[in-house]
């Protein structure tokens, strides 16, 4: 089988049969990405709808991928697919501005309690401090784990700005780095924040994002339950985002 980069390079945009064959070939990757995001979503969200949106992201990646750039097709496609799914969720008001405000309040409360008590705090303690029940708390916590950072939080609002940002993240060189103020600093800050995480949180982030294991697989590696992995992941995200806020990158 040809490498993906050659397949895309040789694809005739008017050859719908060939395009559909490629879509079928990469559909398992779309499903993998969507299901990783769906872990944090309530049952009311239709996974099939998100899969359809993910396929749109895949098609956009096939149409816009530049084989002359020094990056793999699936690296670029993953950004496009994930971006389309997150945009769809935002359009449904699931991670709207009001919901992001709830997430920030939860994060602040979590960190204040942690500092006050000098230990890891329980979910129920945070929920009680917020004056909400545990089910409401878990819904907010799920939203906080969808993505580390929204592009809007970083000051990128237009489609052109977002496309430029995606292009930068998937390039292997430092070309045009000065055109994106603060991105190099952001990458270094995220790496530094991850290094400062407690060991188990750091391991969860590494296994989940770098090794691309599922929550269940990560739990097996670490010898803990899937629900504990989810809790450690949420705590790690809260800690990383707080570090980025401290240095004014969010």
N, C-alpha and C positions, 0 to 999 in steps of 0.2 A: 504494500500500500504506500502511495506517495505521502511524504510529510505534509502536514496541514498547510504549511506556507506555500508549497508548490501547488497544492490543490486549489487554494484561493487565487494564486497568481494566474493559474491556467483557466480559471472559471470564466465562462462566457456569461455575462450578466443577463443575456436573453435566453440562456439555456435553463429553463425552469426545471426540467427533469434532473439535470446535474445539480442544481441548487437544492432541490428537494432531497436528493440523495445525501448531500452534505449535511443538511439539517437533520435528517434521520441519523446520520453517523454521529453527530455531536449532541443529539438529544439527551443521552445519558448525562452529559456534563451539565446541561441546563437543569435537569432534574436534581442533580447533586447540589448545585448552587442554590436552587429554590428551596430544597428541603432543609438546607443548613440555615437559611433565613427563617423558614417556617417554624423551626423549633420554638421561636420566641413569640409566635403569633397566637391569638385566641382561636378557638375552633370555628368561630363565625367567618373567618377568612377562608375563601375557597382556593385551595391549592391549585386547582386546574386553571383558574383565572391567572394566577401568578406564573404558571408554566407557560401559558399563552404569551404573557408579557415577556417572559424570559426568552422565548423563541424569537420575538420581535427584536430583542437585544442581540441575539445571535445573528439574525439576518443583517442588522445594521453593522455588526462587526465584520461580516463577510463582505459587505459593500464598501466599507470605509477602511479596511485593513490595508496598510501600506507595506508590502513585502520588502521594500528597500530599507525600512527601519530595522534596527538590530533588536528585534524582540519577537517572541514566538506568538503565533496566532492565538492560542488558547489563553495566553496571558492577557492579550488585548480583549479577547472575547469575554473573559470573566469579568473585567471591568464593565463592559457594555451591558452584559446580562444582569449583573448585580445592580448596576445603576438604574436600569429600566424597572426592575422589581421594586427598588426603594422609592423611585419616583411614583410608581403606582400606589404604593402604600401611603405616601405623603398626600396624593390626590384624594385618597379616601379618608383623610383626616386622622389616620391612625397614628402617624408621627407628625402631627401638625404643630404649629407654634404653641398652642395651649398645652398639648401633651408633652412637648419638650420642656415647658415650664414646670410641669409636674415632675418630670425626670430630674431636672436641676434641683428642685426642692428636696426630693428624696435623697439625691447625692449629698447635698449640704447637711441634711439631718443625719445621714449615715456617718459622715466624717466627723461631725460635731460630737456625736455619741461615742464614736471610736476614740477620739482624743480625750473626752471627758472620763471615760471608763478605763482607758489604757488597755483595751483588748478588742478582739473581734466581737462585733455585736450581732445579736440574733435578729432575724427578719421581724419577728413579733415585736421586739423592742422598738424598731424603727417605725413600724406600722402604728404602734400606740402613740409614739411621739408625734406622728403626723396626724393622728386623730382619724385614721381610716382602718377598715377591717383588713384582714390578711389577704383576702381575695383581691381587693382593690390594690393592695400593695404589690402583689405578684404581677398584676397587669401592668403597673408602672415599671416594675423591674424588668419585665419582658421587653418593654419598649426601649429601655436603656441599653439593652444588649443587641439590638438590631445592627448597629454599626458604631464603631468608635467615635466617629466625627462626621457630622454632616458638612457638605461643601458650603452650605449657606453660613454655617458657624465660622468658617474660615474666610468668608467674604467673597465667595465665588457664586454669583447669582445667574449670569447669562449662560446660555448653552455654549457659546464660544469659549467663555472662561472655563467652564467645566470640561469641555473637550480638550482644551490646552493643558489643563491640570492632569487629566487622564493620560495624555500623551507623555507628559513629563514623568509620571510615576512608572510607566512601563518601559522607558528608554534606559539603556544600560550606560549611556554616557552622561556627561554634565552639560550637554549642549543647551543653550538658551536658559541656563539656570537663573541668570539675573532677571529674566523676564517674569519670574514668578516669585515675588518678594515673600520671604519667610518660609518657603517650602523646604528648603534645605535645613533650615533651623527646626522646622516641624518634625522632619524625619529623624533628626538627631535627638530631639526632645522625646519623641515616642520611644525610641530605642533606649534612651536613658531611663525613662519612666518604667519600662518593662524590666530593666536590670534591677531597679529598686523594689520590685514587687516581692512579697513573700514567696518562698520557693515553690509552693504548690500552685499559687496563682500564676507564677511565671511559667511553670511546666504546662499548665492548662493552655495558656496563650500560645506557647510554642507548639504543642501537639495539635491544637485545634486549627491554628492559622498557618503555621509553617509546614507541618507534616500533613495537614488537611485530614485529620482523623475526625470521626463523628464524636459527639458527646459520649455515646456508649463505648466506643473504642478507647477514647481518652480515659474513661473511668476504669476500664480493664487494665490499661497500662499502669495507672497510678494506684490501682487497688481500692478504688472508692466507687460509690454509687453514681449513676448518671445524674441524679438530682443534685448531688454534692458538686459534681463538675459544673453544672449550670450555675450553682451558687457562687463557686470560686470564679467562674468566668465573669459574672455580673460584678462581683467585688473588684476584680482586676480592671474592668472597664471603668468603674467609678474612680478608682485610684489613678488611672492613667489620665482620664479627662480632668481630674482635679489638678494634677501636676501641670497640664497644659494651660489651665486657667490661671494658675499661679504666675506663670511666666508670660501671660497675656497673649497666648497663641490661639485661644478660643475667646 
